[in-house]
Amino acid sequence: MKNILTLEELGQFLLSIFLFSRLEYAWWIFPACLLLPDLSMIGYLVNPKIGAGLYNFFHHKLVAVFIFVLGFWLNNHLFSLVGIILFAHSSMDRIFGYGLKFNDDFKHTHLGWIGKKD
């Protein structure tokens, strides 16, 4: 099952690359922005609950799809770009086993624990 889910996420990441190619941005914008959603981890400096909430908001695919569709509907390429980057980043994270976070610990995700549980 893990392999099937990883392939599904890979397909979604490739879809993100395709959607990005339809926008009129230089190719280097995609890799330059790809890790920006991880800035949401700054919430963990406050506490795990704030950190998980902020992280999950910026890594939730429905948020990404909503922003992308809003950009498409408004003909706003920046919104579309933000939605694509959020979607691509979330897919990439899940390929590597980083899922949405629970409130108790950064390493506790909807995909299981990251690494060994301390």
C-alpha positions as CSV (number, residue, x, y, z in Angstrom):
1,M,0.0,0.0,0.0
2,K,2.9,2.4,0.8
3,N,4.2,2.0,-2.7
4,I,0.8,2.7,-4.3
5,L,0.4,5.9,-2.2
6,T,3.9,7.0,-3.0
7,L,3.2,6.6,-6.7
8,E,0.0,8.5,-6.4
9,E,1.9,11.4,-4.8
10,L,4.6,11.2,-7.5
11,G,1.8,11.6,-10.1
12,Q,0.5,14.6,-8.3
13,F,3.9,16.1,-8.1
14,L,4.3,15.6,-11.9
15,L,0.9,17.2,-12.4
16,S,2.2,20.2,-10.5
17,I,5.2,20.5,-12.9
18,F,2.8,20.3,-15.8
19,L,0.5,22.9,-14.4
20,F,3.5,25.2,-13.7
21,S,4.7,24.8,-17.3
22,R,1.3,26.3,-18.4
23,L,2.1,29.5,-16.6
24,E,4.4,32.2,-18.0
25,Y,7.1,32.0,-15.3
26,A,10.8,31.2,-15.8
27,W,11.6,27.5,-15.1
28,W,13.8,28.4,-12.1
29,I,10.9,29.8,-10.2
30,F,9.5,26.4,-9.5
31,P,12.5,24.9,-7.7
32,A,13.3,28.3,-6.1
33,C,9.8,28.4,-4.4
34,L,9.4,24.7,-3.8
35,L,10.6,24.7,-0.2
36,L,8.9,28.0,0.9
37,P,5.9,26.2,2.5
38,D,8.3,24.8,5.1
39,L,8.6,28.3,6.5
40,S,5.3,27.4,8.3
41,M,7.4,25.3,10.7
42,I,8.2,28.6,12.4
43,G,5.1,28.0,14.5
44,Y,6.9,25.3,16.3
45,L,8.9,28.0,18.0
46,V,5.7,28.9,19.9
47,N,4.5,25.5,20.7
48,P,3.6,22.2,19.0
49,K,-0.1,23.0,18.7
50,I,0.5,26.3,16.9
51,G,3.2,24.7,14.9
52,A,1.0,21.8,13.8
53,G,-1.9,24.1,12.9
54,L,0.3,26.5,10.8
55,Y,2.2,23.6,9.2
56,N,-1.0,21.7,8.3
57,F,-2.7,24.8,6.8
58,F,0.2,25.3,4.4
59,H,0.5,21.6,3.6
60,H,-3.2,20.8,3.1
61,K,-3.9,20.0,-0.5
62,L,-7.4,21.4,-0.5
63,V,-6.0,24.8,0.5
64,A,-3.6,24.5,-2.5
65,V,-6.4,23.5,-4.9
66,F,-8.6,26.4,-3.7
67,I,-5.8,29.0,-4.2
68,F,-5.0,27.5,-7.6
69,V,-8.6,27.5,-8.7
70,L,-9.1,31.0,-7.4
71,G,-6.1,32.2,-9.4
72,F,-7.5,30.4,-12.5
73,W,-10.9,32.0,-12.0
74,L,-9.5,35.5,-11.4
75,N,-6.9,35.1,-14.1
76,N,-4.3,35.8,-11.4
77,H,-1.1,33.9,-12.3
78,L,0.4,34.6,-8.9
79,F,-2.4,32.9,-7.1
80,S,-2.2,30.0,-9.5
81,L,1.6,29.8,-8.9
82,V,1.1,29.8,-5.1
83,G,-1.5,27.0,-5.4
84,I,0.8,24.9,-7.6
85,I,3.7,25.4,-5.3
86,L,1.7,24.4,-2.2
87,F,0.3,21.4,-4.0
88,A,3.7,20.3,-5.4
89,H,5.4,20.8,-2.0
90,S,2.8,18.8,-0.2
91,S,3.1,15.9,-2.7
92,M,6.9,16.0,-2.4
93,D,6.7,15.9,1.4
94,R,4.4,12.9,1.3
95,I,6.7,11.1,-1.2
96,F,9.4,11.3,1.5
97,G,7.0,10.3,4.3
98,Y,6.3,13.7,5.8
99,G,2.6,14.0,6.5
100,L,0.2,16.4,8.2
101,K,1.2,16.9,11.9
102,F,-0.6,15.9,15.1
103,N,-0.5,18.4,18.0
104,D,1.8,16.4,20.2
105,D,5.1,16.1,18.3
106,F,6.5,17.3,14.9
107,K,7.5,13.7,14.1
108,H,3.9,12.4,14.6
109,T,2.2,12.6,11.2
110,H,-0.9,11.1,9.6
111,L,1.5,8.8,7.8
112,G,3.0,7.5,11.0
113,W,6.1,8.6,13.0
114,I,9.1,10.1,11.2
115,G,12.2,8.2,12.1
116,K,12.4,6.4,15.4
117,K,10.1,7.4,18.2
118,D,12.1,8.8,21.1
